Amino acid sequence: MLKNYLKIAIRNLTRNKVFSVINIAGLSLGLTCCMLIVLYTKDEVSFDRFQENRDQLYRVMVTSKDERETRTFGFTNAIHGPTFKQDIPEIREVIRAQSNSFVIKKGNELLKEDILFADAPFFSVFSMPLLSGDPQKVLSDIHSIVLSEDIAEKYFGSKNAVGQTMNLKIGDEFEPFVVSGVAKRCPQNSSIQFDAVLPFAYQEAKGWTDNEWMGFYMNTFLLLHQKADYHAVIRKMNQVSRTKTVVEPGKEKDRNAVVFGLMPFLDMHLQSGGGEQHNGLDHASSPIYSYILSGIAIFILLIACINFVNLTVARSLNRAKEIGVRKVVGGLRKQLIYQFLGESFLLSFLAFALAVVFTQMALPFFNELANKQLALSYLLDTGLVSGYVALFFLTGLVAGVYPALVLSGFSPVQTLYNRTKLTQKNYLTKGLVIFQFALSVCLVIGTIVIYAQFEYLTNKDLGYNDQNLMSFSLGRGGPGKEVMEVVQNELKNTAGIASVAAFNGNYNGTGAKIDGHEIGFGYIGVSDEFLNTLQIPVLKGRNFSKSYSTDPEEAIVVNEAFVKRAGLKNPIGQEVNFEWKNKKMKIIGVIRDYHYASLKDTIAPLVLTQDPNYRISTIFAKLDSKDTPATIKAIEKIFRNHIKNLPFEYKFEDEANLKRYESEAKWKQMITLAAVLSIFVSCIGLFGLATFNAEMRVKEIGIRKVLGASVASITTLLSMDFVKLVLISIIIALPISYYGANMWLQDFPYRIPMSWSYFAVAAFLAIAIAVLTVSYQSIRAAMLNPVQSLRTE
């Protein structure tokens, strides 16, 4: 009997090749999307779970409060961790981690690598296995270095590099470091990523660390004892902080301006708050994207399953006579149910098998979009395999049970005379199509909004001109005032360069007092030509000038955000008290706010200075774009004439600004692809419904044609049924998509206004695609010969 069921199922599939292909392909596409997104989500939630000490590991967080704002970030100073360990017995170990870029000599080549500084117990606390070396001792010598297996092979041609020497540029000289261990490649689902590790004690020996309690620039991780209460540890950390922080008499309340906290290590990657970069560690990922992708996966799979049911029901009507004949010759109802369910499970199995093939084919493209290295083997997980087996049975059952139960109950007499009707109004089928098109319209609107926001981010006026603006570093800390001036002068006299400026290379955070109130801001050192080269206008007062010899020691220029935050009505001439360097400086100018950071961040207060102690290290060159390659070569020649033992690396600011929105660009592509797939799969379902409707109304169409109805009028009549369904789905989708788009845009301080045109375009596309989809079946049904459809009456 089973063999007979299988033979009939295969015969039915081959007889209706087009519908079988559409049915299987539609479901397999939905399953492919689901598999890809499950891979992505599984990778996201698996971050750092391989760490053996994961339940006792915490990252030190800091909340800074002043009169105007509260900020939470994950940076500390070098003194915080060791002091906490000394005074709090629940802390088992402290690891400070900070990344720095170093030039390394490889033969005659000069290469730049990012190297992580970490405390000696780093490899004992974190589960980063070593291929060679003792985890307890590899960082005990300040001139030791641990390499990843990739870096070991890159520099020494072998993973067996222990005992080899690497020359790192420290200041103006190269200093040797002995390889004490080689680590396995960091797992891709690790928040901690490194190519090489140096002892943090080296920084301390060199006097590079800052031991101020109010400084924040590195990561600190705590390993607590197993039974430690981390809430109690937080309370003790703040007690220690209040004891150690030195404040002026009468300002004891300032001790509470900084509050320490702890973030569980497993929360680092998918954190919703405190999402700054980890200073050399992997960047945090917003959980909202995992939610969005998971939602899309469910949407597309639902749409595919709905189509599967619709097409199965539509094709089942053509087998009404087969059912009648089977019953007449003695076939039992349960046998018919088994037959329909068997065919449904066969289709589901073929769709699942095809989905695995599609997933494997799509993985390279998906990995590039998601910036992952996912593999299909990730799905070989007991829980996931069980879930997919359950999904297989559920899909087969849902698609087969309705036609199986209803069609198997038809009367043989009715079926043999073509007098069967599945339902009078087909509410189930139409309701499913409305539901799936509503989902598709939501995705289309989401795609349009994301695309518009991305275009806004990449085309918004930044407040300065980043076109043809090239920048390059002359080394950490700068080469010295004399060399810097010579380089700038030579560049100014080089053909193809319109102007030259310099600044210290980083927007460092600090604070000062104005009118007795503390204010935090970005702090940069600049040359006289900085504002002119970047084309940033001075709104009040003046720019720095060599005509004023006191400018380097006494003058600062601030942006509009600084003036607003400080509450200054007449900022020119106001004194700002930099207590940390025992100096008061006057505001000589106010510049227009410009986006020196991403548009995903609000413009923060900024102070420009020419303090001689703040060494300038980065050059800006404004090119005239006539012969850019030749100009770059000329710049490189000047660089090599004056800067030794440093590779020439440059970037163009417009390209660098676009890179800030790489994640948005990738999400734009992913959401667009998802919207296209959802519309495509929905149209398959609509095509099935059109076929179903045409077959149900074939005699009605014949009568209308006999009575003189034209092909155009019948086509319009049939098409309007589906346009009504799409209109209902649009009405349902609009408020849902409006709410979702608004929620997503809330994460951007600079965002597009919600325009009615986005919804109008989505509605028009949905209607146009629906009409195109059903027009083939409608026209085909309208052109049938009425004699053929009415001859059995």
KETOR-288864 format. One record per residue (C-alpha): x, y, z; residue in three letters. Coordinates in pm, whole numbers, padded with zeros to 5 digits, always signed. Layout:
% KETOR-288864
XYZALA;...
//
This chain:
% KETOR-288864
+00000+00000+00000MET;+00281+00241+00089LEU;+00444+00171-00246LYS;+00115+00250-00420ASN;+00078+00578-00228TYR;+00431+00678-00329LEU;+00375+00585-00693LYS;+00055+00794-00714ILE;+00224+01087-00537ALA;+00517+01087-00783ILE;+00278+01052-01077ARG;+00076+01350-00953ASN;+00394+01559-00911LEU;+00519+01482-01261THR;+00177+01542-01418ARG;+00168+01897-01274ASN;+00534+01986-01320LYS;+00495+02366-01311VAL;+00287+02371-00993PHE;+00509+02113-00826SER;+00820+02319-00899VAL;+00655+02640-00780ILE;+00526+02473-00464ASN;+00857+02311-00371ILE;+01067+02614-00470ALA;+00848+02853-00268GLY;+00873+02651+00050LEU;+01245+02583+00001SER;+01315+02957-00036LEU;+01136+03027+00290GLY;+01326+02749+00462LEU;+01656+02876+00317THR;+01597+03222+00465CYS;+01507+03062+00796CYS;+01822+02845+00800MET;+02051+03137+00716LEU;+01904+03359+00983ILE;+01907+03079+01241VAL;+02279+03041+01167LEU;+02331+03415+01221TYR;+02126+03430+01540THR;+02289+03119+01685LYS;+02632+03272+01625ASP;+02528+03598+01792GLU;+02388+03436+02107VAL;+02683+03194+02132SER;+02938+03475+02178PHE;+03186+03406+02461ASP;+03004+03099+02591ARG;+03319+02890+02538PHE;+03486+03083+02822GLN;+03529+02849+03120GLU;+03505+03136+03370ASN;+03216+03306+03190ARG;+02984+03310+03494ASP;+03243+03483+03715GLN;+03375+03730+03457LEU;+03260+04095+03458TYR;+03355+04412+03276ARG;+03395+04725+03487VAL;+03148+04994+03377MET;+03147+05362+03469VAL;+02851+05599+03490THR;+02950+05965+03482SER;+02699+06222+03602LYS;+02700+06599+03585ASP;+02432+06866+03601GLU;+02332+06820+03238ARG;+02379+06454+03138GLU;+02452+06098+03248THR;+02680+05872+03041ARG;+02765+05504+03084THR;+03078+05358+02927PHE;+03311+05059+02963GLY;+03644+05238+03007PHE;+03856+05268+03321THR;+04204+05382+03416ASN;+04511+05172+03497ALA;+04477+05228+03871ILE;+04116+05115+03916HIS;+04147+04737+03872GLY;+04452+04672+04095PRO;+04312+04897+04371THR;+03977+04716+04366PHE;+04154+04379+04388LYS;+04366+04496+04679GLN;+04068+04621+04883ASP;+03789+04378+04784ILE;+03844+04011+04880PRO;+03569+03881+04646GLU;+03786+03975+04343ILE;+04001+03678+04242ARG;+04184+03837+03951GLU;+04200+04160+03746VAL;+04281+04187+03376ILE;+04342+04525+03213ARG;+04332+04524+02832ALA;+04417+04797+02583GLN;+04500+04780+02214SER;+04776+04982+02047ASN;+04911+04996+01694SER;+05282+04916+01645PHE;+05520+04917+01349VAL;+05704+04583+01321ILE;+06014+04515+01116LYS;+06005+04204+00898LYS;+06335+04189+00711GLY;+06340+04512+00513ASN;+05962+04551+00534GLU;+05779+04773+00782LEU;+05435+04642+00877LEU;+05174+04776+01116LYS;+04988+04548+01358GLU;+04735+04604+01637ASP;+04869+04451+01959ILE;+04678+04395+02282LEU;+04836+04488+02615PHE;+04708+04260+02893ALA;+04799+04168+03249ASP;+05009+03856+03312ALA;+04719+03621+03413PRO;+04537+03694+03082PHE;+04569+03339+02944PHE;+04477+03185+03281SER;+04160+03392+03318VAL;+04037+03380+02957PHE;+03998+03052+02767SER;+04237+03137+02485MET;+04431+02810+02438PRO;+04804+02821+02366LEU;+04966+02597+02107LEU;+05295+02651+02287SER;+05394+02827+02608GLY;+05281+02817+02972ASP;+04963+03026+03035PRO;+05097+03118+03381GLN;+05432+03248+03254LYS;+05404+03368+02891VAL;+05347+03732+02996LEU;+05569+03734+03307SER;+05863+03906+03130ASP;+05793+04260+03012ILE;+05991+04193+02690HIS;+05790+03882+02602SER;+05519+03866+02335ILE;+05251+03606+02256VAL;+05151+03567+01890LEU;+04843+03419+01731SER;+04910+03125+01501GLU;+04833+03343+01195ASP;+05085+03614+01295ILE;+05346+03349+01381ALA;+05314+03202+01031GLU;+05311+03550+00874LYS;+05640+03659+01034TYR;+05825+03330+01089PHE;+05666+03089+00842GLY;+05575+02846+01117SER;+05352+02814+01423LYS;+05658+02701+01616ASN;+05787+03055+01682ALA;+05874+03038+02054VAL;+06218+03188+02113GLY;+06209+03401+01797GLN;+06258+03778+01823THR;+06023+04049+01694MET;+06135+04411+01659ASN;+05868+04665+01755LEU;+05908+05038+01700LYS;+05902+05213+02037ILE;+05952+05587+01996GLY;+06218+05636+01729ASP;+06395+05302+01787GLU;+06314+04934+01739PHE;+06306+04724+02053GLU;+06331+04341+02058PRO;+06059+04122+02210PHE;+06099+03745+02251VAL;+05809+03519+02148VAL;+05709+03332+02465SER;+05399+03159+02334GLY;+05175+03100+02032VAL;+04796+03110+02078ALA;+04528+02942+01873LYS;+04330+03163+01639ARG;+04061+03349+01835CYS;+03715+03198+01784PRO;+03499+03414+01562GLN;+03233+03425+01833ASN;+03472+03579+02085SER;+03448+03939+02205SER;+03822+03931+02266ILE;+04019+03932+01941GLN;+04396+03972+01913PHE;+04687+03902+01681ASP;+04951+03948+01951ALA;+04963+04020+02325VAL;+05220+04221+02520LEU;+05250+04237+02902PRO;+05063+04534+03050PHE;+05357+04563+03290ALA;+05562+04697+02997TYR;+05340+05007+02984GLN;+05383+05055+03358GLU;+05761+05016+03332ALA;+05768+05279+03057LYS;+05550+05519+03258GLY;+05277+05519+02992TRP;+04991+05453+03232THR;+04771+05717+03388ASP;+04695+05664+03756ASN;+04435+05937+03797GLU;+04104+05816+03942TRP;+03911+06041+03704MET;+04074+05911+03382GLY;+03906+05651+03156PHE;+04067+05494+02849TYR;+04106+05114+02882MET;+03912+04794+02957ASN;+03921+04630+03298THR;+03781+04282+03364PHE;+03723+04123+03703LEU;+03720+03751+03780LEU;+03519+03701+04098LEU;+03526+03403+04332HIS;+03248+03153+04261GLN;+03030+03241+04561LYS;+03086+03616+04537ALA;+02783+03845+04526ASP;+02856+04087+04244TYR;+02604+04339+04381HIS;+02809+04350+04701ALA;+03125+04390+04492VAL;+02971+04693+04317ILE;+02890+04855+04652ARG;+03247+04797+04774LYS;+03392+04933+04446MET;+03209+05260+04498ASN;+03315+05276+04861GLN;+03679+05236+04751VAL;+03628+05499+04480SER;+03488+05754+04727ARG;+03781+05687+04960THR;+04051+05718+04693LYS;+03911+06008+04489THR;+04072+06337+04590VAL;+03848+06646+04569VAL;+03883+07008+04674GLU;+03757+07111+05022PRO;+03389+07194+05012GLY;+03327+06989+04693LYS;+03280+06646+04854GLU;+02966+06590+04648LYS;+03189+06558+04341ASP;+03292+06215+04475ARG;+02955+06084+04360ASN;+02996+06219+04005ALA;+03138+05882+03899VAL;+02965+05552+03984VAL;+03122+05214+03911PHE;+02926+04908+03802GLY;+02976+04561+03655LEU;+02851+04412+03328MET;+02841+04031+03301PRO;+03094+03926+03040PHE;+02833+03729+02845LEU;+02631+04052+02802ASP;+02917+04238+02632MET;+02847+04142+02272HIS;+02469+04184+02265LEU;+02454+04489+02486GLN;+02181+04749+02450SER;+02357+05013+02657GLY;+02714+05129+02704GLY;+02790+05033+02349GLY;+03117+05210+02288GLU;+03397+05025+02117GLN;+03585+04793+02346HIS;+03919+04965+02278ASN;+04077+04691+02072GLY;+03823+04420+02147LEU;+03537+04319+01921ASP;+03266+04582+01879HIS;+02934+04521+02048ALA;+02639+04418+01835SER;+02295+04559+01895SER;+02044+04283+01978PRO;+01782+04470+01773ILE;+01935+04331+01452TYR;+01904+03972+01574SER;+01540+04042+01661TYR;+01476+04198+01320ILE;+01638+03910+01132LEU;+01457+03649+01341SER;+01130+03827+01271GLY;+01205+03833+00898ILE;+01287+03460+00904ALA;+00955+03383+01072ILE;+00770+03615+00829PHE;+00915+03455+00517ILE;+00867+03103+00649LEU;+00505+03182+00737LEU;+00450+03324+00388ILE;+00607+03014+00231ALA;+00395+02778+00442CYS;+00079+02973+00358ILE;+00163+02943-00011ASN;+00224+02573+00033PHE;-00124+02529+00181VAL;-00289+02750-00084ASN;-00129+02573-00379LEU;-00197+02228-00232THR;-00563+02318-00186VAL;-00586+02473-00534ALA;-00443+02167-00711ARG;-00645+01926-00496SER;-00972+02036-00661LEU;-00854+01894-00994ASN;-00850+01552-00830ARG;-01215+01551-00727ALA;-01302+01293-00994LYS;-01009+01074-00884GLU;-01156+01081-00532ILE;-01501+00988-00665GLY;-01368+00693-00867VAL;-01163+00569-00568ARG;-01470+00577-00345LYS;-01691+00406-00603VAL;-01447+00112-00631VAL;-01429+00075-00253GLY;-01160+00317-00137GLY;-01181+00412+00230LEU;-01168+00768+00355ARG;-00866+00699+00576LYS;-00679+00570+00270GLN;-00747+00900+00091LEU;-00630+01092+00399ILE;-00307+00889+00405TYR;-00261+00958+00034GLN;-00297+01337+00066PHE;-00083+01355+00380LEU;+00182+01137+00217GLY;+00199+01365-00086GLU;+00225+01668+00143SER;+00513+01512+00339PHE;+00687+01415+00014LEU;+00668+01776-00107LEU;+00792+01899+00231SER;+01085+01656+00224PHE;+01186+01770-00125LEU;+01158+02135-00017ALA;+01373+02074+00292PHE;+01638+01891+00088ALA;+01644+02172-00168LEU;+01665+02431+00113ALA;+01984+02269+00243VAL;+02136+02298-00105VAL;+02022+02661-00141PHE;+02161+02746+00205THR;+02502+02603+00120GLN;+02506+02796-00211MET;+02397+03123-00046ALA;+02638+03106+00251LEU;+02935+03285+00084PRO;+02713+03578-00019PHE;+02537+03584+00320PHE;+02870+03572+00507ASN;+02990+03873+00312GLU;+02671+04063+00393LEU;+02671+03972+00761ALA;+03050+03991+00805ASN;+03051+03639+00944LYS;+03221+03307+00873GLN;+02921+03080+00915LEU;+02908+02717+00804ALA;+02619+02477+00754LEU;+02772+02252+01020SER;+02651+02509+01278TYR;+02304+02360+01225LEU;+02424+02018+01345LEU;+02302+02090+01693ASP;+02066+01857+01879THR;+01820+02135+01958GLY;+01823+02282+01608LEU;+01798+01944+01434VAL;+01503+01855+01658SER;+01343+02190+01574GLY;+01382+02138+01199TYR;+01241+01783+01222VAL;+00942+01922+01411ALA;+00908+02200+01151LEU;+00916+01939+00873PHE;+00631+01738+01028PHE;+00433+02052+01114LEU;+00466+02189+00759THR;+00365+01859+00601GLY;+00074+01819+00839LEU;-00055+02177+00803VAL;-00032+02167+00422ALA;-00191+01824+00390GLY;-00450+01794+00665VAL;-00699+02049+00530TYR;-00735+01908+00176PRO;-00704+01554+00313ALA;-00993+01589+00556LEU;-01219+01798+00330VAL;-01160+01632-00008LEU;-01170+01281+00132SER;-01520+01358+00260GLY;-01666+01445-00083PHE;-01964+01248-00209SER;-01871+01023-00507PRO;-02184+01133-00699VAL;-02110+01503-00650GLN;-01745+01468-00749THR;-01817+01268-01063LEU;-02064+01536-01176TYR;-01822+01824-01094ASN;-02063+01962-00835ARG;-01811+01990-00551THR;-01726+02311-00371LYS;-01448+02340-00114LEU;-01614+02635+00057THR;-01849+02904-00051GLN;-01630+03203+00023LYS;-01281+03052+00078ASN;-01228+03266+00387TYR;-00931+03060+00503LEU;-00741+03088+00177THR;-00815+03457+00132LYS;-00733+03532+00494GLY;-00396+03363+00457LEU;-00317+03568+00146VAL;-00413+03892+00324ILE;-00187+03794+00614PHE;+00114+03712+00396GLN;+00080+04025+00181PHE;+00051+04239+00495ALA;+00385+04094+00608LEU;+00537+04161+00267SER;+00415+04522+00260VAL;+00569+04575+00607CYS;+00903+04449+00475LEU;+00881+04669+00164VAL;+00811+04979+00376ILE;+01097+04880+00607GLY;+01328+04853+00306THR;+01227+05196+00178ILE;+01277+05357+00521VAL;+01617+05193+00574ILE;+01729+05296+00226TYR;+01614+05656+00282ALA;+01790+05673+00622GLN;+02111+05534+00474PHE;+02103+05790+00193GLU;+02044+06061+00453TYR;+02343+05946+00661LEU;+02577+05931+00364THR;+02468+06258+00202ASN;+02397+06488+00499LYS;+02607+06802+00531ASP;+02874+06717+00788LEU;+02958+07077+00865GLY;+03293+07046+00688TYR;+03408+06952+00339ASN;+03543+06594+00329ASP;+03588+06580-00049GLN;+03948+06526-00169ASN;+04061+06555+00193LEU;+04350+06318+00256MET;+04495+06240+00599SER;+04799+06047+00721PHE;+04986+06005+01048SER;+05348+06099+01114LEU;+05370+05856+01405GLY;+05238+05835+01758ARG;+05301+06163+01940GLY;+05426+06337+01627GLY;+05782+06379+01494PRO;+05861+06702+01676GLY;+05767+07064+01607LYS;+06058+07139+01369GLU;+06002+06831+01149VAL;+05627+06890+01148MET;+05671+07248+01024GLU;+05916+07136+00751VAL;+05676+06865+00630VAL;+05382+07108+00622GLN;+05581+07371+00432ASN;+05699+07121+00171GLU;+05345+06993+00126LEU;+05212+07348+00080LYS;+05458+07396-00207ASN;+05364+07068-00376THR;+05159+07079-00697ALA;+04807+06934-00655GLY;+04770+07037-00289ILE;+04536+07328-00219ALA;+04596+07355+00157SER;+04758+07172+00448VAL;+04665+07146+00817ALA;+04745+06928+01116ALA;+04594+06806+01442PHE;+04687+06564+01719ASN;+04504+06268+01563GLY;+04246+06186+01831ASN;+03934+06344+01976TYR;+04026+06286+02340ASN;+03767+06329+02613GLY;+03833+06551+02912THR;+03660+06811+03128GLY;+03695+07159+03277ALA;+03497+07413+03475LYS;+03319+07721+03349ILE;+03128+07949+03585ASP;+03194+07691+03857GLY;+03020+07410+03663HIS;+03197+07098+03536GLU;+03155+07024+03165ILE;+03283+06732+02961GLY;+03403+06774+02601PHE;+03627+06650+02321GLY;+03974+06805+02319TYR;+04202+06834+02014ILE;+04521+07018+01922GLY;+04520+07189+01583VAL;+04732+07405+01355SER;+04633+07754+01233ASP;+04511+07617+00898GLU;+04287+07342+01043PHE;+03956+07531+01013LEU;+04034+07670+00668ASN;+04145+07335+00526THR;+03834+07156+00652LEU;+03623+07460+00556GLN;+03466+07497+00901ILE;+03332+07852+00946PRO;+03399+08065+01254VAL;+03062+08201+01371LEU;+03185+08433+01646LYS;+03523+08572+01741GLY;+03830+08461+01548ARG;+04051+08167+01452ASN;+04398+08097+01596PHE;+04663+08321+01447SER;+05040+08357+01467LYS;+04974+08731+01508SER;+04869+08651+01865TYR;+05171+08501+02042SER;+04963+08415+02351THR;+04719+08188+02164ASP;+04904+07858+02234PRO;+04906+07917+02609GLU;+04586+08110+02668GLU;+04333+08066+02386ALA;+04079+07802+02289ILE;+03815+07777+02017VAL;+03488+07595+02095VAL;+03195+07463+01893ASN;+02826+07554+01921GLU;+02752+07241+02126ALA;+03003+07357+02389PHE;+02837+07699+02411VAL;+02494+07539+02444LYS;+02605+07284+02706ARG;+02781+07553+02912ALA;+02481+07788+02884GLY;+02691+08081+02758LEU;+02516+08383+02606LYS;+02835+08576+02531ASN;+03107+08308+02500PRO;+03389+08527+02360ILE;+03630+08611+02637GLY;+03484+08362+02888GLN;+03741+08176+03098GLU;+03752+07796+03113VAL;+03932+07647+03413ASN;+04141+07339+03323PHE;+04212+07227+03677GLU;+04394+06911+03566TRP;+04670+07127+03414LYS;+04638+07424+03650ASN;+04554+07665+03372LYS;+04272+07900+03276LYS;+04213+07966+02907MET;+03988+08211+02722LYS;+03742+08140+02443ILE;+03848+08340+02137ILE;+03612+08189+01881GLY;+03303+07975+01822VAL;+03289+07743+01521ILE;+02993+07580+01356ARG;+02914+07230+01483ASP;+03066+06967+01255TYR;+03031+06590+01264HIS;+03375+06473+01365TYR;+03214+06141+01471ALA;+02943+05928+01310SER;+02595+06066+01249LEU;+02482+05787+01482LYS;+02615+06008+01763ASP;+02503+06358+01855THR;+02759+06634+01815ILE;+02934+06667+02150ALA;+03102+06978+02293PRO;+03447+07031+02142LEU;+03747+07242+02236VAL;+04032+07326+01996LEU;+04368+07422+02140THR;+04724+07499+02030GLN;+04876+07395+02363ASP;+05245+07322+02278PRO;+05236+07019+02511ASN;+04965+06867+02294TYR;+05178+06731+02010ARG;+05042+06732+01658ILE;+05079+06406+01464SER;+04826+06388+01177THR;+04835+06583+00851ILE;+04533+06690+00645PHE;+04603+06767+00280ALA;+04331+06915+00059LYS;+04394+06792-00297LEU;+04279+06969-00611ASP;+04187+06631-00775SER;+04361+06712-01106LYS;+04611+06425-01081ASP;+04549+06248-00752THR;+04787+05949-00806PRO;+05079+06182-00887ALA;+04999+06400-00585THR;+04991+06096-00354ILE;+05332+05988-00484LYS;+05471+06335-00415ALA;+05328+06329-00062ILE;+05479+05984+00000GLU;+05822+06108-00115LYS;+05809+06398+00135ILE;+05694+06156+00407PHE;+05982+05913+00346ARG;+06237+06195+00339ASN;+06151+06300+00694HIS;+05984+06001+00866ILE;+06195+05691+00909LYS;+06092+05342+01019ASN;+05723+05404+00959LEU;+05502+05280+00672PRO;+05319+05544+00469PHE;+04947+05490+00524GLU;+04679+05736+00421TYR;+04304+05761+00387LYS;+04050+05992+00227PHE;+03797+06133+00470GLU;+03493+06086+00245ASP;+03572+05713+00215GLU;+03639+05688+00590ALA;+03303+05854+00662ASN;+03122+05602+00440LEU;+03288+05314+00628LYS;+03119+05435+00944ARG;+02791+05320+00794TYR;+02905+04982+00663GLU;+02666+04802+00898SER;+02373+05018+00775GLU;+02477+04949+00414ALA;+02480+04575+00478LYS;+02146+04591+00658TRP;+02003+04783+00366LYS;+02109+04499+00136GLN;+01981+04229+00368MET;+01641+04388+00430ILE;+01602+04464+00057THR;+01678+04102-00027LEU;+01432+03985+00238ALA;+01161+04216+00101ALA;+01218+04093-00256VAL;+01202+03731-00141LEU;+00888+03788+00063SER;+00713+03959-00229ILE;+00826+03681-00464PHE;+00706+03405-00233VAL;+00381+03593-00169SER;+00322+03621-00542CYS;+00358+03247-00570ILE;+00073+03216-00322GLY;-00131+03475-00510LEU;-00071+03284-00830PHE;-00203+02972-00658GLY;-00510+03158-00537LEU;-00572+03294-00888ALA;-00559+02942-01024THR;-00788+02820-00747PHE;-01037+03101-00810ASN;-01036+03051-01187ALA;-01104+02679-01151GLU;-01385+02742-00902MET;-01553+02995-01135ARG;-01494+02833-01472VAL;-01867+02777-01539LYS;-01956+03128-01419GLU;-01702+03265-01668ILE;-01852+03046-01944GLY;-02204+03177-01874ILE;-02081+03537-01871ARG;-01912+03490-02207LYS;-02224+03333-02357VAL;-02420+03635-02236LEU;-02176+03870-02413GLY;-01912+03960-02152ALA;-01579+04068-02301SER;-01237+03926-02212VAL;-01138+04263-02062ALA;-01444+04280-01835SER;-01396+03923-01712ILE;-01022+03983-01653THR;-01108+04295-01453THR;-01371+04107-01254LEU;-01129+03829-01159LEU;-00839+04064-01088SER;-01043+04292-00863MET;-01099+04004-00623ASP;-00725+03997-00556PHE;-00676+04373-00560VAL;-00932+04392-00279LYS;-00731+04140-00078LEU;-00412+04337-00133VAL;-00584+04663-00035LEU;-00698+04503+00291ILE;-00343+04381+00356SER;-00210+04733+00291ILE;-00458+04883+00537ILE;-00342+04632+00800ILE;+00029+04679+00722ALA;+00045+05061+00725LEU;+00002+05127+01099PRO;+00222+04829+01192ILE;+00504+04936+00960SER;+00474+05300+01069TYR;+00520+05201+01432TYR;+00810+04964+01353GLY;+00993+05218+01134ALA;+00955+05488+01400ASN;+01095+05256+01666MET;+01398+05176+01448TRP;+01465+05541+01367LEU;+01466+05633+01737GLN;+01823+05494+01756ASP;+01947+05768+01523PHE;+01987+06121+01664PRO;+01987+06248+01303TYR;+01710+06083+01105ARG;+01466+06127+00821ILE;+01110+06244+00884PRO;+00845+05980+00819MET;+00695+06069+00480SER;+00363+05953+00339TRP;+00543+05887+00010SER;+00718+05580+00158TYR;+00382+05419+00227PHE;+00235+05530-00107ALA;+00525+05372-00298VAL;+00493+05046-00101ALA;+00117+05035-00160ALA;+00157+05103-00532PHE;+00424+04832-00564LEU;+00208+04580-00380ALA;-00095+04647-00601ILE;+00108+04654-00924ALA;+00286+04328-00842ILE;-00043+04163-00743ALA;-00213+04269-01068VAL;+00080+04144-01276LEU;+00080+03815-01088THR;-00291+03737-01131VAL;-00333+03885-01479SER;-00196+03572-01650TYR;-00449+03342-01486GLN;-00729+03595-01521SER;-00672+03647-01895ILE;-00627+03272-01949ARG;-00956+03199-01771ALA;-01137+03477-01960ALA;-01022+03341-02296MET;-01146+02983-02237LEU;-01403+02847-02483ASN;-01740+02859-02296PRO;-01852+02540-02478VAL;-01582+02337-02296GLN;-01675+02470-01954SER;-02052+02425-01997LEU;-02072+02096-02191ARG;-02114+01875-01881THR;-02434+02053-01768GLU;
//
